Every structure is written in structure tokens, then in C-alpha cells.
């Protein structure tokens, strides 16, 4: 029962550990997908901001060209006196426009880099928190599993210790009983075979038991031979059957001989005209009477 409880508890904890690993994997995949989405959104935003900057730059260029075409007559008017000033102003405007474009281009890049660093930092913090939580849950699970295992091991050791003590006690009891039994056997042997007449009694009982011992040995040898040779027993039974019938025949012959020897010896003869044996003396006394009866009763006593 204790082993089944421990195994069920361990299986439940393994299921919880698998669920924790699945939840941790799902959280990590969700964070990775969010991070990849953020990384993909940043270039899209950057491209949009670059296009917007290019649009603004084109508008500025068109406005500058418009102003330049508006100021062309004035420029032509004061061409010879104000050419250096116009060139200087144009160069300054171009530089200012390039500065604005550079600021507008670098600002999205700066914001994208900062946001990417913040996203990586937050992802790392979340991953560390998830790992810390998973490590703590695994540690608690291991502690919950090890405590029942420790208790089970201590219970098994106590059970083995108590079993060993019980075995030692049982062996001590058996040893005491064997000693007492041996003592009783020795006392009974001394009582049955006293030391004064021990040899004579042993010799007497040996001669009494010798026929039974011989019979037991013969039976044991017979059983062993029957076990080794399966067809030996049917052959022995067949031989015994034959011997039994022969003995019956011999006894029958002996009985017949003995029974006939007690009767007076009478000479016999075959009856004339019949298939029977009759005493010769009765035929020789009156043969005429025999033939008269034979003619009177021809079918009498025919075989």
C-alpha cells in the first residue's frame, strides 16, 4: 500500500512538472513572438518615418524652388550686385534643410534603437523571472517527492529491522524446540533401550524389522525401476498373470490327481455303438443286456 501511494504521488508530481514545463514553454514562445513582432514593427515604423521625411524634404525643396522662381526677377535685377549674397543664402538654406532632414532621419533611428534595447531588457527580465519561478517550482516539487521517498525508505528499513528481529526470535524458538525434541528423543531411546540391555534389544528388533526392511527395499527398487522404465510394470503384471494361471493349472492337476487317487481304480472302456466311456466290469457282466438296451434305445446317451 505504501509503495502504491508513493508511486501515485510521484506520478502526480511528474504530471505537475510536465504542466509547468508546458506553461513555461508557452510563455517563452509568447514572449519570443511578441519580441519578433516588436522587432518587425520597428523597421516598418522606421521606413514610414523615412518616407515621411523624404516627403517633407520634397515639399521643402519644392517650396524652395518656388521661392527661387519668385525671386528670379529680383535676382536678375540685382544679379550683379547681390549674386554672392544669393549664393550664400541658398547655401545656408540647403544646409539648414539638410540639417533638418538629418535630424528627422536620426530621430527615428534613435527611437528605434532605444525601443529595441528596452524590448530586449524587458524580455530578458521576463525570461529571468519565468526561469526563477520554474526553478523554484522544480525545487519545491523535488522537495515534495524526496520527503515521501525518505519516509518510505525509513519505513522500509524499520520493516526490515523488525522482520530481522522476528526471524531471529523465531530461529531462537525453533532452536529451543529442536533441542527439547532431541532431549525427548534421547530420553525415549534410553527408556526403550536401556543401557544395560541396549545391544540385545537392538539386535532383537533388527531381526524383527529385517524382513520389512527387505520388503521396503524391494518395493523401492521396484518403484525406481518402474519410474525409469515405463513399460516394466505392464510386463511384470503380464508375467504375474501368466504365473498365476500356471499355478492354478498346477493346483488343478494336483487336486485332480489327489482326488482321483482316493477313489478305487476302475477299468473303463468305450461303449459299443455310443461315444461314451463305461466301466468294463458292467459290460462284461451281461453284454446281452447291454445290446438289448442299445437296440431298444438307440439314441440314448449319444454324444
Buried (B, 14 or more C-beta within 10 A) or exposed (E): EEEEEBEEBBEEBEEBBEEBEEBBEEBBEEBEEBBEEBBEEBEEEBEEBBEEBEEBBEEBEEEBEEEEEEBEEEBEEEEEEBEEEBEEEEEEBEEEBEEBBEEBBEEBEEBBEEBBEEBEEBBEEBBEEBEEBBEEBBEEBEEBBEEBEEEBEEEEEEEEEEEEEEEEEEEEEEEEEEEEEEEEEEEEEEEEBEEEEEEEEEEEEEEEEEEEEEEEEEEEEEEEEBEEEEEEBEEEEEEEEEEEEEEEEEEEEEEEEEEEEEEEEEEEEEBEEBEEEBEEEBBEEEEEEBEEEBEEEEEEEEE
